[in-house]
Amino acid sequence: MLRPGSPPAPARATVWVLEGGKGHNLLTVRDVAGRLRVSTATVCKLCSRGELVHLRVSNAIRVEPAELEAFTARRRSVEPSKSTR
């Protein structure tokens, strides 16, 4: 219960629960950037455009390894290979 003069209650937020303790292997933006060999800014842009499935933990972006694999698989099927040029 709130008392007079106390700060307002926080707004409702969506809470995601990771099943089976999978949260221990989440990748950081730096981890993803290293694996893709791009900058951390590029990873952030991919996340903001919705191209890379991610979740936020407070202000931090985290990516499941399976989502990174799915992203790279989608990219391989869309972009022509360099060997065909």
ROBADO-486830 format. One record per residue (C-alpha): residue in one letter; x, y, z. Coordinates in pm, whole numbers, padded with zeros to 5 digits, always signed. Layout:
N
AXYZ;...
***
This chain:
85
M+00000+00000+00000;L+00127+00346-00084;R+00148+00613+00181;P+00078+00979+00106;G+00392+01142-00034;S+00548+00812-00143;P+00660+00769-00504;P+00402+00633-00748;A+00386+00261-00810;P+00596+00145-01107;A+00416+00091-01435;R+00333-00266-01528;A+00603-00432-01730;T+00626-00750-01931;V+00833-01013-01758;W+00987-01295-01957;V+01069-01617-01779;L+01344-01831-01926;E+01247-02195-01903;G+01473-02463-01762;G+01747-02232-01643;K+01855-02144-01997;G+01946-01793-01886;H+02297-01891-01784;N+02419-01906-02144;L+02285-01577-02278;L+02528-01384-02497;T+02618-01021-02445;V+02627-00767-02727;R+03007-00794-02720;D+02987-01176-02748;V+02751-01152-03047;A+02965-00886-03214;G+03272-01106-03176;R+03101-01408-03325;L+02964-01208-03620;R+03285-01005-03655;V+03099-00675-03650;S+03089-00381-03410;T+02872-00370-03101;A+02685-00078-03260;T+02588-00304-03552;V+02451-00564-03311;C+02247-00296-03133;K+02106-00179-03469;L+02012-00536-03564;C+01827-00568-03234;S+01650-00233-03264;R+01534-00316-03619;G+01400-00650-03497;E+01634-00853-03714;L+01802-01024-03420;V+01574-01170-03152;H+01692-01055-02811;L+01578-00974-02464;R+01660-00694-02230;V+01773-00743-01876;S+01737-00397-01728;N+01932-00190-01981;A+02143-00479-02112;I+02074-00668-02436;R+02109-01046-02423;V+02080-01301-02706;E+02025-01675-02679;P+02281-01875-02879;A+01998-02049-03067;E+01863-01710-03179;L+02206-01611-03309;E+02223-01939-03504;A+01875-01875-03648;F+01978-01522-03748;T+02290-01641-03929;A+02094-01921-04101;R+01837-01668-04227;R+02118-01445-04355;R+02285-01734-04537;S+01964-01821-04718;V+01897-01458-04823;E+02237-01321-04921;P+02414-01459-05230;S+02745-01622-05154;K+03063-01446-05257;S+03173-01749-05458;T+02889-01701-05710;R+02989-01345-05801;
***
